[in-house]
Amino acid sequence: MPAGAYRSDMRTSLAVPDEILEEFDATWRSEGLDSRSRAIREAMTEYVERHRTLENAGGRVAGVVVFDYEHERVIERLHGIQHAYQDVIISTSHAHRGEWCLETLFVDGKATEIRELVYALKDFDGVRRVRVMTL
């Protein structure tokens, strides 16, 4: 293939736990999609768009960072992260769901610092999901 040419499709393989794959398959089928490949492409596109939005934020922003985590696995490190970013975290809200917790951070500050906070939270093994909405 010549340099700079676009390859339209690339085959790849993934290691995915059975229970996640079963749930993923049930989800894309219930939405009426025609294939797992299409569902994966859509999921990847959404992931890239969320990343791009976070990366393109500049200046001062306000928003929320919502994440869920397994309490016992991360609580010590999580408190350290929250204290390290106390200049941009203006308030928190916390809810318990069995062994899992749901946390909402209300943030206001430089986009670069909020971005660093989000990436720090994503780096925890016991954190399942991190979502961001900024104004």
N, C-alpha and C positions, 0 to 999 in steps of 0.2 A: 504494500500500500504506500503511495507517495507521501512524503512528509506534508503534514498539514491537512491531509484528507480526513474526512469524518467517517468513522465506522458507525453504522446505524445500530447494530446489535452486537452485544458481547455476551457470551455464555459464561456463567460463573456458578460456583457452588457455595452454599452457606451451611454452617453448623448451627442448627436451631433446636432447642428442646422440643420433644414431641408434643407436650401440652400446649406450647405457644403456637406451633405449626397447626395443630388441630383447630385451635381457636381462630387463628388467622384465616384458615381455609373456610371455616364456617361463616366468618364475617364477610369475606369477599363474595362468597356464594349468595349470602342473604341480601347483599347489595346489588346482585344481578350482574356482577362483572363476569367477563367471559373466560378469564384465566388467572392463575396464581401470578404469572409473569406481569400481567397488567396491574394487578393489585400491588405487587412489589414496586413496580415503576411509580405508581401513584404515591405510595408510602415514602419512597425515596425522594420524590419531588417535593412533597410536603416538608420533609426533614431539611432538605437543602434550602427551601424558601424560609423556614423558621430561622435557620442559621444565618442566611443572608440578611434578613430583617434585623437580627441582633447585631450583626457585624456592621451594617450600614448606619445604625443609630449613632448620632453624634451630638455633641453639646450636652446640655442638661436635659434629663428625662425623668419622668415620674411613671410609676407603674407598680405591678405586682409580680412577684416570683412565687409560684406555687409548686410544691414538691411533696412527694410522699416517701417515707423511709421506714426502715425497720429499726425501731427505737434502740434496742440494746446494741446493735452493731455500729451505730454512728453517733450516738448522743454526745460523747466526749469531744470528738473532732468537730461535730456540728456546732457546738457552743463556741469552740475556738474560732471557727469561720465567721459565725455571726458577730463575735466581738471584734474580729479583724475588720469587718465591714460596717461597723456601727455608725460610721459617718454617712452612709447611704441608706441604711435600714432605719426607717422612721417608726415602724410599728410591726408587730407580728400577731398572728392568730394561729392557734394550735388546736387540733382535734385528735382524739384517740379512736382508732378502729382496731381493737384487739392488739396484736403485736405491732401493727403498723400505725404510723402517725401521719397526719396531713398538716402541713405547715404553709402559711401564707406570709410572705414578707412584703410589706409595703415599702417601696423604695423611692428615693428622690436624690438625684445627684448626677455626677458625670457619667455619661454612657459607658465610657471605658471602665470605670469602676464597677458598674452594675454588670457589665459583660464579664469581667473577671470573677465576680461573685457567682454568676450563673455557671461558669465553667468550673469553678471550685466545687460547687454542689454536684455537678455531673460527674465529678471524679470519685465520688464515694461508691463503694461496692453496695452498700445497704440502701442507697437512694435509688428508687425505681424510675421515677419520672420527674422531670423539671420542665415547667412551662412558664413562659414569660409573656406579659402583655404590657406594652409601654405606650405612653402618650407623647 
